[in-house]
Amino acid sequence: MKLKTAPKGFAKDHPDLEWIQYTSYIVEKRLKDEDLLTQNFIKNTIESYKILQSFLKYLNDALS
């Protein structure tokens, strides 16, 4: 879902307005079946969440 106009505090001609107007974001990482069975699965999952945490912090800082 997207906002119809620029959010408060953002210029209507902002170069990234298309992305700023979204009201939610989905982040995914595709895994193969064998990825779930490796001994590094937990380590890899933690690393993925660390990257996601950085992304969420960026969004929170940028939009609040």
PQR file of N, CA, C, O and H, with PARSE charges and radii, in Angstrom:
ATOM      1  N   MET A   1       0.847  -1.164   0.000 -0.4000 1.5000
ATOM      2  CA  MET A   1       0.000   0.000   0.000 -0.0000 2.0000
ATOM      3  C   MET A   1       0.899   1.236   0.000  0.5500 1.7000
ATOM      4  O   MET A   1       1.936   1.261   0.663 -0.5500 1.4000
ATOM      5  N   LYS A   2       0.496   2.243  -0.740 -0.4000 1.5000
ATOM      6  CA  LYS A   2       1.269   3.475  -0.837 -0.0000 2.0000
ATOM      7  C   LYS A   2       0.400   4.668  -0.452  0.5500 1.7000
ATOM      8  O   LYS A   2      -0.818   4.654  -0.630 -0.5500 1.4000
ATOM      9  H   LYS A   2      -0.346   2.223  -1.279  0.4000 1.0000
ATOM     10  N   LEU A   3       1.044   5.683   0.071 -0.4000 1.5000
ATOM     11  CA  LEU A   3       0.370   6.944   0.329 -0.0000 2.0000
ATOM     12  C   LEU A   3       0.068   7.622  -1.002  0.5500 1.7000
ATOM     13  O   LEU A   3       0.763   7.392  -1.993 -0.5500 1.4000
ATOM     14  H   LEU A   3       2.034   5.694   0.216  0.4000 1.0000
ATOM     15  N   LYS A   4      -0.959   8.448  -1.025 -0.4000 1.5000
ATOM     16  CA  LYS A   4      -1.315   9.143  -2.260 -0.0000 2.0000
ATOM     17  C   LYS A   4      -0.459  10.382  -2.482  0.5500 1.7000
ATOM     18  O   LYS A   4      -0.262  10.813  -3.618 -0.5500 1.4000
ATOM     19  H   LYS A   4      -1.523   8.634  -0.221  0.4000 1.0000
ATOM     20  N   THR A   5       0.045  10.948  -1.399 -0.4000 1.5000
ATOM     21  CA  THR A   5       0.867  12.156  -1.500 -0.0000 2.0000
ATOM     22  C   THR A   5       2.148  11.958  -0.703  0.5500 1.7000
ATOM     23  O   THR A   5       2.331  10.938  -0.038 -0.5500 1.4000
ATOM     24  H   THR A   5      -0.115  10.597  -0.477  0.4000 1.0000
ATOM     25  N   ALA A   6       3.023  12.938  -0.781 -0.4000 1.5000
ATOM     26  CA  ALA A   6       4.272  12.879  -0.020 -0.0000 2.0000
ATOM     27  C   ALA A   6       3.965  12.970   1.472  0.5500 1.7000
ATOM     28  O   ALA A   6       3.106  13.755   1.876 -0.5500 1.4000
ATOM     29  H   ALA A   6       2.874  13.766  -1.322  0.4000 1.0000
ATOM     30  N   PRO A   7       4.652  12.180   2.295 -0.5600 1.5000
ATOM     31  CA  PRO A   7       4.450  12.295   3.740  0.2800 2.0000
ATOM     32  C   PRO A   7       4.899  13.668   4.243  0.5500 1.7000
ATOM     33  O   PRO A   7       5.712  14.343   3.611 -0.5500 1.4000
ATOM     34  N   LYS A   8       4.362  14.056   5.368 -0.4000 1.5000
ATOM     35  CA  LYS A   8       4.717  15.331   5.980 -0.0000 2.0000
ATOM     36  C   LYS A   8       6.238  15.411   6.151  0.5500 1.7000
ATOM     37  O   LYS A   8       6.864  14.479   6.656 -0.5500 1.4000
ATOM     38  H   LYS A   8       3.702  13.508   5.881  0.4000 1.0000
ATOM     39  N   GLY A   9       6.817  16.525   5.726 -0.4000 1.5000
ATOM     40  CA  GLY A   9       8.250  16.729   5.870 -0.0000 2.0000
ATOM     41  C   GLY A   9       9.058  16.327   4.648  0.5500 1.7000
ATOM     42  O   GLY A   9      10.269  16.544   4.611 -0.5500 1.4000
ATOM     43  H   GLY A   9       6.308  17.282   5.316  0.4000 1.0000
ATOM     44  N   PHE A  10       8.406  15.743   3.645 -0.4000 1.5000
ATOM     45  CA  PHE A  10       9.106  15.337   2.427 -0.0000 2.0000
ATOM     46  C   PHE A  10       8.601  16.166   1.253  0.5500 1.7000
ATOM     47  O   PHE A  10       7.399  16.388   1.107 -0.5500 1.4000
ATOM     48  H   PHE A  10       7.423  15.567   3.675  0.4000 1.0000
ATOM     49  N   ALA A  11       9.525  16.616   0.426 -0.4000 1.5000
ATOM     50  CA  ALA A  11       9.163  17.401  -0.751 -0.0000 2.0000
ATOM     51  C   ALA A  11       8.409  16.528  -1.752  0.5500 1.7000
ATOM     52  O   ALA A  11       8.670  15.332  -1.881 -0.5500 1.4000
ATOM     53  H   ALA A  11      10.502  16.435   0.545  0.4000 1.0000
ATOM     54  N   LYS A  12       7.473  17.154  -2.453 -0.4000 1.5000
ATOM     55  CA  LYS A  12       6.692  16.409  -3.439 -0.0000 2.0000
ATOM     56  C   LYS A  12       7.529  15.979  -4.635  0.5500 1.7000
ATOM     57  O   LYS A  12       7.125  15.100  -5.396 -0.5500 1.4000
ATOM     58  H   LYS A  12       7.260  18.126  -2.348  0.4000 1.0000
ATOM     59  N   ASP A  13       8.699  16.599  -4.800 -0.4000 1.5000
ATOM     60  CA  ASP A  13       9.582  16.215  -5.904 -0.0000 2.0000
ATOM     61  C   ASP A  13      10.826  15.469  -5.409  0.5500 1.7000
ATOM     62  O   ASP A  13      11.833  15.403  -6.113 -0.5500 1.4000
ATOM     63  H   ASP A  13       9.027  17.313  -4.181  0.4000 1.0000
ATOM     64  N   HIS A  14      10.755  14.911  -4.206 -0.4000 1.5000
ATOM     65  CA  HIS A  14      11.884  14.143  -3.649 -0.0000 2.0000
ATOM     66  C   HIS A  14      12.229  13.015  -4.616  0.5500 1.7000
ATOM     67  O   HIS A  14      11.330  12.324  -5.095 -0.5500 1.4000
ATOM     68  H   HIS A  14       9.936  14.965  -3.634  0.4000 1.0000
ATOM     69  N   PRO A  15      13.527  12.811  -4.916 -0.5600 1.5000
ATOM     70  CA  PRO A  15      13.904  11.790  -5.903  0.2800 2.0000
ATOM     71  C   PRO A  15      13.515  10.358  -5.514  0.5500 1.7000
ATOM     72  O   PRO A  15      13.387   9.498  -6.384 -0.5500 1.4000
ATOM     73  N   ASP A  16      13.330  10.101  -4.238 -0.4000 1.5000
ATOM     74  CA  ASP A  16      12.959   8.758  -3.781 -0.0000 2.0000
ATOM     75  C   ASP A  16      11.517   8.684  -3.296  0.5500 1.7000
ATOM     76  O   ASP A  16      11.153   7.776  -2.550 -0.5500 1.4000
ATOM     77  H   ASP A  16      13.434  10.800  -3.530  0.4000 1.0000
ATOM     78  N   LEU A  17      10.705   9.635  -3.717 -0.4000 1.5000
ATOM     79  CA  LEU A  17       9.327   9.699  -3.225 -0.0000 2.0000
ATOM     80  C   LEU A  17       8.562   8.402  -3.477  0.5500 1.7000
ATOM     81  O   LEU A  17       7.750   7.990  -2.649 -0.5500 1.4000
ATOM     82  H   LEU A  17      11.001  10.374  -4.323  0.4000 1.0000
ATOM     83  N   GLU A  18       8.814   7.764  -4.604 -0.4000 1.5000
ATOM     84  CA  GLU A  18       8.115   6.507  -4.902 -0.0000 2.0000
ATOM     85  C   GLU A  18       8.301   5.496  -3.774  0.5500 1.7000
ATOM     86  O   GLU A  18       7.357   4.793  -3.410 -0.5500 1.4000
ATOM     87  H   GLU A  18       9.474   8.099  -5.277  0.4000 1.0000
ATOM     88  N   TRP A  19       9.508   5.418  -3.221 -0.4000 1.5000
ATOM     89  CA  TRP A  19       9.795   4.461  -2.143 -0.0000 2.0000
ATOM     90  C   TRP A  19       9.311   4.977  -0.792  0.5500 1.7000
ATOM     91  O   TRP A  19       8.896   4.194   0.062 -0.5500 1.4000
ATOM     92  H   TRP A  19      10.274   5.988  -3.516  0.4000 1.0000
ATOM     93  N   ILE A  20       9.364   6.278  -0.599 -0.4000 1.5000
ATOM     94  CA  ILE A  20       8.966   6.873   0.680 -0.0000 2.0000
ATOM     95  C   ILE A  20       7.459   6.725   0.904  0.5500 1.7000
ATOM     96  O   ILE A  20       7.009   6.659   2.048 -0.5500 1.4000
ATOM     97  H   ILE A  20       9.701   6.914  -1.292  0.4000 1.0000
ATOM     98  N   GLN A  21       6.690   6.671  -0.161 -0.4000 1.5000
ATOM     99  CA  GLN A  21       5.234   6.595  -0.043 -0.0000 2.0000
ATOM    100  C   GLN A  21       4.721   5.224   0.399  0.5500 1.7000
ATOM    101  O   GLN A  21       3.560   5.104   0.792 -0.5500 1.4000
ATOM    102  H   GLN A  21       7.055   6.724  -1.090  0.4000 1.0000
ATOM    103  N   TYR A  22       5.545   4.211   0.344 -0.4000 1.5000
ATOM    104  CA  TYR A  22       5.087   2.896   0.810 -0.0000 2.0000
ATOM    105  C   TYR A  22       4.832   2.932   2.309  0.5500 1.7000
ATOM    106  O   TYR A  22       5.568   3.573   3.058 -0.5500 1.4000
ATOM    107  H   TYR A  22       6.488   4.309   0.025  0.4000 1.0000
ATOM    108  N   THR A  23       3.791   2.243   2.738 -0.4000 1.5000
ATOM    109  CA  THR A  23       3.457   2.217   4.162 -0.0000 2.0000
ATOM    110  C   THR A  23       3.999   0.976   4.856  0.5500 1.7000
ATOM    111  O   THR A  23       3.928   0.866   6.080 -0.5500 1.4000
ATOM    112  H   THR A  23       3.193   1.722   2.130  0.4000 1.0000
ATOM    113  N   SER A  24       4.536   0.050   4.087 -0.4000 1.5000
ATOM    114  CA  SER A  24       5.169  -1.129   4.678 -0.0000 2.0000
ATOM    115  C   SER A  24       6.208  -1.670   3.697  0.5500 1.7000
ATOM    116  O   SER A  24       6.174  -1.385   2.500 -0.5500 1.4000
ATOM    117  H   SER A  24       4.593   0.140   3.093  0.4000 1.0000
ATOM    118  N   TYR A  25       7.113  -2.444   4.238 -0.4000 1.5000
ATOM    119  CA  TYR A  25       8.177  -3.032   3.438 -0.0000 2.0000
ATOM    120  C   TYR A  25       8.290  -4.509   3.788  0.5500 1.7000
ATOM    121  O   TYR A  25       8.044  -4.904   4.928 -0.5500 1.4000
ATOM    122  H   TYR A  25       7.140  -2.675   5.211  0.4000 1.0000
ATOM    123  N   ILE A  26       8.656  -5.311   2.818 -0.4000 1.5000
ATOM    124  CA  ILE A  26       8.892  -6.735   3.045 -0.0000 2.0000
ATOM    125  C   ILE A  26      10.320  -7.038   2.631  0.5500 1.7000
ATOM    126  O   ILE A  26      10.757  -6.685   1.535 -0.5500 1.4000
ATOM    127  H   ILE A  26       8.855  -4.990   1.892  0.4000 1.0000
ATOM    128  N   VAL A  27      11.029  -7.691   3.518 -0.4000 1.5000
ATOM    129  CA  VAL A  27      12.394  -8.114   3.223 -0.0000 2.0000
ATOM    130  C   VAL A  27      12.406  -9.633   3.281  0.5500 1.7000
ATOM    131  O   VAL A  27      11.886 -10.232   4.222 -0.5500 1.4000
ATOM    132  H   VAL A  27      10.674  -7.977   4.408  0.4000 1.0000
ATOM    133  N   GLU A  28      12.996 -10.243   2.281 -0.4000 1.5000
ATOM    134  CA  GLU A  28      13.051 -11.703   2.288 -0.0000 2.0000
ATOM    135  C   GLU A  28      14.419 -12.174   1.833  0.5500 1.7000
ATOM    136  O   GLU A  28      15.147 -11.467   1.136 -0.5500 1.4000
ATOM    137  H   GLU A  28      13.419  -9.757   1.516  0.4000 1.0000
ATOM    138  N   LYS A  29      14.739 -13.362   2.239 -0.4000 1.5000
ATOM    139  CA  LYS A  29      15.955 -14.031   1.792 -0.0000 2.0000
ATOM    140  C   LYS A  29      15.545 -15.435   1.378  0.5500 1.7000
ATOM    141  O   LYS A  29      15.045 -16.217   2.187 -0.5500 1.4000
ATOM    142  H   LYS A  29      14.148 -13.936   2.805  0.4000 1.0000
ATOM    143  N   ARG A  30      15.758 -15.733   0.140 -0.4000 1.5000
ATOM    144  CA  ARG A  30      15.374 -17.046  -0.376 -0.0000 2.0000
ATOM    145  C   ARG A  30      16.419 -18.080   0.026  0.5500 1.7000
ATOM    146  O   ARG A  30      17.624 -17.855  -0.088 -0.5500 1.4000
ATOM    147  H   ARG A  30      16.164 -15.098  -0.517  0.4000 1.0000
ATOM    148  N   LEU A  31      15.928 -19.206   0.495 -0.4000 1.5000
ATOM    149  CA  LEU A  31      16.796 -20.303   0.914 -0.0000 2.0000
ATOM    150  C   LEU A  31      16.454 -21.559   0.133  0.5500 1.7000
ATOM    151  O   LEU A  31      15.300 -21.803  -0.222 -0.5500 1.4000
ATOM    152  H   LEU A  31      14.949 -19.389   0.588  0.4000 1.0000
ATOM    153  N   LYS A  32      17.466 -22.331  -0.120 -0.4000 1.5000
ATOM    154  CA  LYS A  32      17.262 -23.653  -0.717 -0.0000 2.0000
ATOM    155  C   LYS A  32      17.059 -24.642   0.425  0.5500 1.7000
ATOM    156  O   LYS A  32      17.438 -24.365   1.563 -0.5500 1.4000
ATOM    157  H   LYS A  32      18.403 -22.133   0.168  0.4000 1.0000
ATOM    158  N   ASP A  33      16.470 -25.775   0.130 -0.4000 1.5000
ATOM    159  CA  ASP A  33      16.258 -26.794   1.159 -0.0000 2.0000
ATOM    160  C   ASP A  33      17.563 -27.152   1.860  0.5500 1.7000
ATOM    161  O   ASP A  33      17.597 -27.307   3.081 -0.5500 1.4000
ATOM    162  H   ASP A  33      16.162 -25.999  -0.794  0.4000 1.0000
ATOM    163  N   GLU A  34      18.629 -27.281   1.088 -0.4000 1.5000
ATOM    164  CA  GLU A  34      19.907 -27.677   1.696 -0.0000 2.0000
ATOM    165  C   GLU A  34      20.470 -26.595   2.625  0.5500 1.7000
ATOM    166  O   GLU A  34      21.260 -26.900   3.519 -0.5500 1.4000
ATOM    167  H   GLU A  34      18.602 -27.155   0.096  0.4000 1.0000
ATOM    168  N   ASP A  35      20.066 -25.325   2.418 -0.4000 1.5000
ATOM    169  CA  ASP A  35      20.505 -24.258   3.327 -0.0000 2.0000
ATOM    170  C   ASP A  35      19.980 -24.492   4.740  0.5500 1.7000
ATOM    171  O   ASP A  35      20.635 -24.133   5.719 -0.5500 1.4000
ATOM    172  H   ASP A  35      19.424 -25.078   1.691  0.4000 1.0000
ATOM    173  N   LEU A  36      18.811 -25.086   4.840 -0.4000 1.5000
ATOM    174  CA  LEU A  36      18.198 -25.336   6.144 -0.0000 2.0000
ATOM    175  C   LEU A  36      18.871 -26.475   6.900  0.5500 1.7000
ATOM    176  O   LEU A  36      18.724 -26.597   8.116 -0.5500 1.4000
ATOM    177  H   LEU A  36      18.279 -25.378   4.045  0.4000 1.0000
ATOM    178  N   LEU A  37      19.595 -27.288   6.187 -0.4000 1.5000
ATOM    179  CA  LEU A  37      20.183 -28.483   6.790 -0.0000 2.0000
ATOM    180  C   LEU A  37      21.684 -28.355   7.055  0.5500 1.7000
ATOM    181  O   LEU A  37      22.303 -29.295   7.555 -0.5500 1.4000
ATOM    182  H   LEU A  37      19.715 -27.189   5.199  0.4000 1.0000
ATOM    183  N   THR A  38      22.270 -27.213   6.730 -0.4000 1.5000
ATOM    184  CA  THR A  38      23.707 -27.058   6.947 -0.0000 2.0000
ATOM    185  C   THR A  38      23.998 -26.810   8.418  0.5500 1.7000
ATOM    186  O   THR A  38      23.131 -26.374   9.175 -0.5500 1.4000
ATOM    187  H   THR A  38      21.767 -26.450   6.325  0.4000 1.0000
ATOM    188  N   GLN A  39      25.225 -27.095   8.804 -0.4000 1.5000
ATOM    189  CA  GLN A  39      25.625 -26.845  10.194 -0.0000 2.0000
ATOM    190  C   GLN A  39      25.742 -25.350  10.480  0.5500 1.7000
ATOM    191  O   GLN A  39      25.743 -24.939  11.641 -0.5500 1.4000
ATOM    192  H   GLN A  39      25.929 -27.450   8.189  0.4000 1.0000
ATOM    193  N   ASN A  40      25.841 -24.548   9.444 -0.4000 1.5000
ATOM    194  CA  ASN A  40      25.957 -23.099   9.617 -0.0000 2.0000
ATOM    195  C   ASN A  40      24.609 -22.387   9.570  0.5500 1.7000
ATOM    196  O   ASN A  40      24.566 -21.157   9.533 -0.5500 1.4000
ATOM    197  H   ASN A  40      25.840 -24.882   8.501  0.4000 1.0000
ATOM    198  N   PHE A  41      23.520 -23.131   9.571 -0.4000 1.5000
ATOM    199  CA  PHE A  41      22.206 -22.508   9.421 -0.0000 2.0000
ATOM    200  C   PHE A  41      21.945 -21.451  10.491  0.5500 1.7000
ATOM    201  O   PHE A  41      21.518 -20.343  10.166 -0.5500 1.4000
ATOM    202  H   PHE A  41      23.555 -24.130   9.601  0.4000 1.0000
ATOM    203  N   ILE A  42      22.188 -21.765  11.739 -0.4000 1.5000
ATOM    204  CA  ILE A  42      21.921 -20.808  12.822 -0.0000 2.0000
ATOM    205  C   ILE A  42      22.833 -19.595  12.684  0.5500 1.7000
ATOM    206  O   ILE A  42      22.382 -18.458  12.822 -0.5500 1.4000
ATOM    207  H   ILE A  42      22.535 -22.665  12.004  0.4000 1.0000
ATOM    208  N   LYS A  43      24.101 -19.830  12.415 -0.4000 1.5000
ATOM    209  CA  LYS A  43      25.047 -18.723  12.227 -0.0000 2.0000
ATOM    210  C   LYS A  43      24.606 -17.834  11.058  0.5500 1.7000
ATOM    211  O   LYS A  43      24.615 -16.609  11.174 -0.5500 1.4000
ATOM    212  H   LYS A  43      24.468 -20.753  12.303  0.4000 1.0000
ATOM    213  N   ASN A  44      24.227 -18.439   9.950 -0.4000 1.5000
ATOM    214  CA  ASN A  44      23.782 -17.679   8.781 -0.0000 2.0000
ATOM    215  C   ASN A  44      22.495 -16.909   9.067  0.5500 1.7000
ATOM    216  O   ASN A  44      22.318 -15.786   8.596 -0.5500 1.4000
ATOM    217  H   ASN A  44      24.220 -19.434   9.856  0.4000 1.0000
ATOM    218  N   THR A  45      21.606 -17.516   9.838 -0.4000 1.5000
ATOM    219  CA  THR A  45      20.356 -16.847  10.200 -0.0000 2.0000
ATOM    220  C   THR A  45      20.626 -15.626  11.074  0.5500 1.7000
ATOM    221  O   THR A  45      20.021 -14.572  10.877 -0.5500 1.4000
ATOM    222  H   THR A  45      21.750 -18.428  10.222  0.4000 1.0000
ATOM    223  N   ILE A  46      21.520 -15.765  12.025 -0.4000 1.5000
ATOM    224  CA  ILE A  46      21.882 -14.638  12.891 -0.0000 2.0000
ATOM    225  C   ILE A  46      22.490 -13.513  12.068  0.5500 1.7000
ATOM    226  O   ILE A  46      22.165 -12.345  12.282 -0.5500 1.4000
ATOM    227  H   ILE A  46      22.011 -16.621  12.185  0.4000 1.0000
ATOM    228  N   GLU A  47      23.363 -13.846  11.137 -0.4000 1.5000
ATOM    229  CA  GLU A  47      23.967 -12.828  10.271 -0.0000 2.0000
ATOM    230  C   GLU A  47      22.902 -12.110   9.444  0.5500 1.7000
ATOM    231  O   GLU A  47      22.963 -10.894   9.265 -0.5500 1.4000
ATOM    232  H   GLU A  47      23.628 -14.794  10.963  0.4000 1.0000
ATOM    233  N   SER A  48      21.940 -12.855   8.948 -0.4000 1.5000
ATOM    234  CA  SER A  48      20.857 -12.244   8.174 -0.0000 2.0000
ATOM    235  C   SER A  48      20.048 -11.278   9.033  0.5500 1.7000
ATOM    236  O   SER A  48      19.672 -10.202   8.569 -0.5500 1.4000
ATOM    237  H   SER A  48      21.890 -13.843   9.094  0.4000 1.0000
ATOM    238  N   TYR A  49      19.778 -11.654  10.277 -0.4000 1.5000
ATOM    239  CA  TYR A  49      19.028 -10.771  11.170 -0.0000 2.0000
ATOM    240  C   TYR A  49      19.829  -9.527  11.537  0.5500 1.7000
ATOM    241  O   TYR A  49      19.250  -8.459  11.730 -0.5500 1.4000
ATOM    242  H   TYR A  49      20.083 -12.529  10.654  0.4000 1.0000
ATOM    243  N   LYS A  50      21.139  -9.646  11.635 -0.4000 1.5000
ATOM    244  CA  LYS A  50      21.971  -8.467  11.898 -0.0000 2.0000
ATOM    245  C   LYS A  50      21.865  -7.477  10.744  0.5500 1.7000
ATOM    246  O   LYS A  50      21.761  -6.269  10.956 -0.5500 1.4000
ATOM    247  H   LYS A  50      21.610 -10.514  11.478  0.4000 1.0000
ATOM    248  N   ILE A  51      21.892  -7.998   9.530 -0.4000 1.5000
ATOM    249  CA  ILE A  51      21.736  -7.133   8.357 -0.0000 2.0000
ATOM    250  C   ILE A  51      20.349  -6.502   8.360  0.5500 1.7000
ATOM    251  O   ILE A  51      20.213  -5.308   8.090 -0.5500 1.4000
ATOM    252  H   ILE A  51      21.977  -8.979   9.358  0.4000 1.0000
ATOM    253  N   LEU A  52      19.331  -7.279   8.657 -0.4000 1.5000
ATOM    254  CA  LEU A  52      17.969  -6.769   8.715 -0.0000 2.0000
ATOM    255  C   LEU A  52      17.831  -5.703   9.794  0.5500 1.7000
ATOM    256  O   LEU A  52      17.153  -4.697   9.588 -0.5500 1.4000
ATOM    257  H   LEU A  52      19.442  -8.249   8.876  0.4000 1.0000
ATOM    258  N   GLN A  53      18.463  -5.912  10.931 -0.4000 1.5000
ATOM    259  CA  GLN A  53      18.401  -4.934  12.015 -0.0000 2.0000
ATOM    260  C   GLN A  53      18.972  -3.595  11.557  0.5500 1.7000
ATOM    261  O   GLN A  53      18.420  -2.545  11.885 -0.5500 1.4000
ATOM    262  H   GLN A  53      19.015  -6.730  11.099  0.4000 1.0000
ATOM    263  N   SER A  54      20.059  -3.620  10.812 -0.4000 1.5000
ATOM    264  CA  SER A  54      20.639  -2.383  10.285 -0.0000 2.0000
ATOM    265  C   SER A  54      19.668  -1.687   9.336  0.5500 1.7000
ATOM    266  O   SER A  54      19.533  -0.463   9.365 -0.5500 1.4000
ATOM    267  H   SER A  54      20.508  -4.473  10.545  0.4000 1.0000
ATOM    268  N   PHE A  55      19.000  -2.465   8.503 -0.4000 1.5000
ATOM    269  CA  PHE A  55      18.014  -1.908   7.577 -0.0000 2.0000
ATOM    270  C   PHE A  55      16.851  -1.274   8.337  0.5500 1.7000
ATOM    271  O   PHE A  55      16.420  -0.170   8.003 -0.5500 1.4000
ATOM    272  H   PHE A  55      19.110  -3.458   8.480  0.4000 1.0000
ATOM    273  N   LEU A  56      16.348  -1.957   9.340 -0.4000 1.5000
ATOM    274  CA  LEU A  56      15.237  -1.422  10.133 -0.0000 2.0000
ATOM    275  C   LEU A  56      15.635  -0.152  10.869  0.5500 1.7000
ATOM    276  O   LEU A  56      14.842   0.784  10.961 -0.5500 1.4000
ATOM    277  H   LEU A  56      16.697  -2.854   9.611  0.4000 1.0000
ATOM    278  N   LYS A  57      16.847  -0.110  11.390 -0.4000 1.5000
ATOM    279  CA  LYS A  57      17.331   1.103  12.056 -0.0000 2.0000
ATOM    280  C   LYS A  57      17.380   2.259  11.060  0.5500 1.7000
ATOM    281  O   LYS A  57      16.974   3.377  11.375 -0.5500 1.4000
ATOM    282  H   LYS A  57      17.491  -0.871  11.315  0.4000 1.0000
ATOM    283  N   TYR A  58      17.876   1.982   9.867 -0.4000 1.5000
ATOM    284  CA  TYR A  58      17.921   3.013   8.830 -0.0000 2.0000
ATOM    285  C   TYR A  58      16.518   3.543   8.536  0.5500 1.7000
ATOM    286  O   TYR A  58      16.311   4.755   8.487 -0.5500 1.4000
ATOM    287  H   TYR A  58      18.206   1.073   9.612  0.4000 1.0000
ATOM    288  N   LEU A  59      15.557   2.645   8.342 -0.4000 1.5000
ATOM    289  CA  LEU A  59      14.188   3.078   8.063 -0.0000 2.0000
ATOM    290  C   LEU A  59      13.615   3.894   9.209  0.5500 1.7000
ATOM    291  O   LEU A  59      12.998   4.936   8.983 -0.5500 1.4000
ATOM    292  H   LEU A  59      15.725   1.660   8.382  0.4000 1.0000
ATOM    293  N   ASN A  60      13.811   3.435  10.427 -0.4000 1.5000
ATOM    294  CA  ASN A  60      13.289   4.163  11.587 -0.0000 2.0000
ATOM    295  C   ASN A  60      13.905   5.546  11.694  0.5500 1.7000
ATOM    296  O   ASN A  60      13.204   6.519  11.969 -0.5500 1.4000
ATOM    297  H   ASN A  60      14.312   2.589  10.611  0.4000 1.0000
ATOM    298  N   ASP A  61      15.210   5.641  11.479 -0.4000 1.5000
ATOM    299  CA  ASP A  61      15.882   6.940  11.552 -0.0000 2.0000
ATOM    300  C   ASP A  61      15.418   7.864  10.429  0.5500 1.7000
ATOM    301  O   ASP A  61      15.205   9.057  10.644 -0.5500 1.4000
ATOM    302  H   ASP A  61      15.780   4.850  11.256  0.4000 1.0000
ATOM    303  N   ALA A  62      15.265   7.307   9.239 -0.4000 1.5000
ATOM    304  CA  ALA A  62      14.902   8.121   8.078 -0.0000 2.0000
ATOM    305  C   ALA A  62      13.457   8.607   8.136  0.5500 1.7000
ATOM    306  O   ALA A  62      13.146   9.695   7.651 -0.5500 1.4000
ATOM    307  H   ALA A  62      15.439   6.338   9.065  0.4000 1.0000
ATOM    308  N   LEU A  63      12.588   7.816   8.720 -0.4000 1.5000
ATOM    309  CA  LEU A  63      11.164   8.133   8.667 -0.0000 2.0000
ATOM    310  C   LEU A  63      10.580   8.646   9.977  0.5500 1.7000
ATOM    311  O   LEU A  63       9.379   8.898  10.068 -0.5500 1.4000
ATOM    312  H   LEU A  63      12.840   6.933   9.114  0.4000 1.0000
ATOM    313  N   SER A  64      11.429   8.803  10.994 -0.4000 1.5000
ATOM    314  CA  SER A  64      10.871   9.320  12.254 -0.0000 2.0000
ATOM    315  C   SER A  64      11.498  10.629  12.638  0.5500 1.7000
ATOM    316  O   SER A  64      11.147  11.204  13.669 -0.5500 1.4000
ATOM    317  H   SER A  64      12.405   8.599  10.921  0.4000 1.0000
TER
END
